Amino acid sequence: YLALVDPETFSPLDAVNGSALVAVAARVGDVRLIDNLLLPTPTKDRREP
């Protein structure tokens, strides 16, 4: 599965308006792989390359 959730409540998100957590689980043979990635809140200090 792949889910986009609120990092504090783990409630599903329809859109990213602040911080978000991407949660992933997948099977590879007999092994279940689980990982997550925190997407931080964008700041005004970030500049386009």
C-alpha positions as a LaTeX table, in Angstrom:
\begin{tabular}{lrrr}
\hline
Residue & $x$ (\AA) & $y$ (\AA) & $z$ (\AA) \\
\hline
Tyr1 & 0.00 & 0.00 & 0.00 \\
Leu2 & 0.89 & 3.65 & $-0.33$ \\
Ala3 & $-0.69$ & 6.25 & 1.96 \\
Leu4 & $-0.36$ & 9.99 & 2.44 \\
Val5 & $-1.18$ & 10.79 & 6.09 \\
Asp6 & $-0.93$ & 13.48 & 8.73 \\
Pro7 & 2.35 & 12.81 & 10.62 \\
Glu8 & 0.76 & 13.40 & 14.05 \\
Thr9 & $-2.64$ & 11.71 & 13.72 \\
Phe10 & $-2.00$ & 9.27 & 10.84 \\
Ser11 & $-5.32$ & 10.40 & 9.34 \\
Pro12 & $-5.42$ & 10.13 & 5.52 \\
Leu13 & $-4.77$ & 13.36 & 3.59 \\
Asp14 & $-6.35$ & 14.35 & 0.28 \\
Ala15 & $-3.85$ & 17.18 & $-0.28$ \\
Val16 & $-0.62$ & 18.43 & 1.28 \\
Asn17 & $-1.16$ & 21.76 & 3.03 \\
Gly18 & 1.63 & 21.33 & 5.59 \\
Ser19 & 3.76 & 18.44 & 6.77 \\
Ala20 & 2.79 & 15.00 & 5.50 \\
Leu21 & 4.00 & 11.44 & 5.90 \\
Val22 & 4.23 & 9.02 & 2.99 \\
Ala23 & 3.84 & 5.44 & 4.26 \\
Val24 & 4.66 & 2.47 & 2.01 \\
Ala25 & 4.42 & $-1.29$ & 2.49 \\
Ala26 & 5.19 & $-3.89$ & $-0.18$ \\
Arg27 & 5.91 & $-7.61$ & $-0.43$ \\
Val28 & 9.00 & $-8.91$ & $-2.18$ \\
Gly29 & 8.72 & $-12.68$ & $-2.14$ \\
Asp30 & 8.21 & $-13.70$ & 1.51 \\
Val31 & 9.56 & $-10.39$ & 2.82 \\
Arg32 & 7.33 & $-7.44$ & 3.72 \\
Leu33 & 9.11 & $-4.09$ & 3.35 \\
Ile34 & 7.78 & $-1.08$ & 5.27 \\
Asp35 & 9.11 & 2.48 & 5.02 \\
Asn36 & 7.99 & 6.06 & 5.49 \\
Leu37 & 9.14 & 9.50 & 4.42 \\
Leu38 & 8.36 & 12.76 & 6.18 \\
Leu39 & 7.56 & 15.61 & 3.79 \\
Pro40 & 8.36 & 18.81 & 5.73 \\
Thr41 & 6.28 & 21.96 & 5.60 \\
Pro42 & 7.60 & 24.22 & 2.83 \\
Thr43 & 9.12 & 27.47 & 4.07 \\
Lys44 & 9.40 & 30.85 & 2.43 \\
Asp45 & 13.18 & 30.66 & 2.92 \\
Arg46 & 13.51 & 27.93 & 0.30 \\
Arg47 & 14.54 & 29.25 & $-3.06$ \\
Glu48 & 14.02 & 27.72 & $-6.47$ \\
Pro49 & 17.28 & 26.43 & $-8.02$ \\
\hline
\end{tabular}
